[in-house]
Amino acid sequence: MPSIALAIACLLVVTLGYVSVCVASPFGDCRKCRGLGFATKTDRKGRVKRGKRCRRCTGYGKRIRVGRHLYNLYARTHREGTR
């Protein structure tokens, strides 16, 4: 029984931690370009060059977190349903 309570407590801590991250910083770095907004390339000499604009984040380097996106969907549905 204590192991179940410990598992529930750990799950609750992780969930509340992620919710607090989504509230404090709703946008995270893009996973594809690592927050740069573009891909990096190397030329023939091995020097790093700026590549194409990232298609996933459209060059901003930031993407909305999944938890914040779900909250925005819920808030929009609730707002439109209570008009």
Secondary structure, 3 states (H helix, E strand, C coil): CHHHHHHHHHHHHHHHHHHHHHHHCCEEECCCCCCCCEEEEECCCCCEEEEEECCCCCCCCEEECHHHHHHHHHHHHHHHHCC
